[in-house]
Amino acid sequence: MELKILDNCCSLNYLNLIRKVALDSDNWNLRWPDNSINKFLKLEIISNQQAMNPLLSGLAMGLLCQIYDAGGQGLFIPNVHWCNIGMKDEVTKDNLHVDHIELPPNFVKIVGLINNDWKEEYGGNFFYKETSNYIKPTSFCVFDPREWHKSTKILTDKKRFAIDFTVDKIPEHLREIGWE
């Protein structure tokens, strides 16, 4: 699967609301990435299709519906298995990785920034298949999480917040008949 960037999926105010609610949470943890000493702060919103935080889960599902309406049809089914928010900064170590390698290849991942003021010169771009991609606020990328990916080095003292969803990929037999 090639990287697909969906632009202008939501309002900047919606992103800012999610970020503010996330910052108020006391459930941030350092459990990820697995098998790495280079952990970074993450907030679980949905885990194994269970809401870990009701308010953030509702806001995240609202955001996912907006992403779906902005071009996600034909790319994914908005059935969330996992949703997290990651916080990184200029001291966060490189984390080139693949996700869900132990699971069947029926997932896609959606990632976007929830900083409503993030600029390209701040770094933290999405690196996928040997290409660095700036994903501006209100844009989201859809990709195969079983391919190597990472965020590039952050070049500012600001914290970068990214939300990620792991959702069902549309099965090929449904894609062939034009299911959306």
Residue pairs with C-beta under 8 A, 6 or more apart in sequence:
1 108
1 143
1 144
1 147
1 169
2 129
3 126
3 128
3 129
3 131
3 133
3 141
3 142
3 143
4 71
4 75
4 141
4 142
4 143
5 133
5 135
5 139
5 140
5 141
5 142
6 67
6 70
6 71
6 72
6 139
6 140
6 141
6 142
7 70
7 136
7 138
7 139
8 70
8 138
8 139
9 63
9 66
9 67
9 69
9 70
9 71
9 112
9 138
9 139
9 140
10 63
10 66
10 67
10 70
10 138
11 138
12 116
12 137
12 138
13 116
14 59
14 62
14 63
14 66
15 63
15 113
15 114
15 115
15 116
15 137
15 138
16 114
16 116
17 59
18 56
18 59
18 60
18 63
18 85
18 114
18 163
19 114
19 115
19 116
19 161
21 55
21 56
21 59
22 43
22 56
22 85
22 114
22 161
25 43
25 53
25 56
27 43
27 44
27 52
27 53
28 41
28 42
28 43
28 87
29 41
29 42
29 43
29 44
30 39
30 40
30 41
30 42
31 39
31 42
32 39
32 40
32 42
32 84
32 86
33 39
33 40
33 95
33 97
36 95
36 97
38 92
38 93
38 94
38 95
40 86
40 87
40 88
40 92
40 93
40 95
41 86
41 87
41 88
42 84
42 85
42 86
42 87
43 53
43 56
43 84
43 85
43 86
43 87
44 52
44 53
44 82
44 83
44 84
45 51
45 52
45 53
45 56
45 57
45 60
45 83
45 84
45 85
45 163
46 52
46 57
46 60
46 80
46 81
46 82
46 83
47 82
48 81
48 82
49 79
49 80
49 81
51 57
56 85
57 83
60 80
60 83
60 163
60 165
61 78
61 80
63 163
64 78
64 80
64 83
64 110
64 165
64 167
65 78
67 110
67 112
67 140
68 76
68 78
72 78
72 110
72 142
73 180
74 170
74 175
74 180
75 108
75 142
75 169
75 170
76 108
76 110
76 142
76 167
76 168
76 169
76 170
77 167
77 168
77 169
77 170
78 167
79 167
79 168
80 165
80 166
80 167
81 107
81 166
81 167
81 168
82 164
82 165
82 166
83 163
83 164
83 165
83 166
84 163
84 164
85 114
85 161
85 162
85 163
85 164
86 161
86 162
86 164
87 159
87 160
87 161
88 124
88 151
88 154
88 159
88 160
88 162
89 154
89 157
89 158
89 159
89 160
90 153
90 154
90 155
90 156
90 157
92 154
94 150
94 153
95 150
95 151
96 127
96 148
96 149
96 150
97 148
97 149
97 150
98 145
98 146
98 147
98 148
98 149
99 109
99 145
99 146
99 166
100 107
100 145
100 146
100 166
101 146
105 144
105 146
105 169
106 168
106 169
106 171
107 145
107 166
107 167
107 168
107 169
108 142
108 143
108 144
108 145
108 166
108 167
108 168
108 169
109 142
109 143
109 144
109 145
109 164
109 165
109 166
109 167
110 140
110 141
110 142
110 164
110 165
110 167
111 126
111 135
111 140
111 141
111 143
111 162
111 163
111 164
111 165
112 135
112 137
112 138
112 139
112 140
112 141
112 162
112 163
113 124
113 135
113 136
113 137
113 160
113 161
113 162
113 163
114 137
114 161
114 162
114 163
115 137
115 158
115 159
115 160
115 161
116 137
117 137
118 124
118 136
118 137
118 158
118 160
120 134
120 136
121 155
121 156
122 154
122 155
122 156
122 158
122 160
123 152
123 153
123 154
123 155
123 156
124 151
124 152
124 153
124 154
124 155
124 160
124 162
125 132
125 133
125 134
125 135
125 151
125 152
126 132
126 133
126 134
126 135
126 141
126 149
126 151
126 152
127 133
127 149
127 150
127 151
127 152
128 141
128 143
128 147
128 148
128 149
129 147
129 148
132 152
133 141
135 141
143 149
145 166
151 160
151 162
154 160
170 179
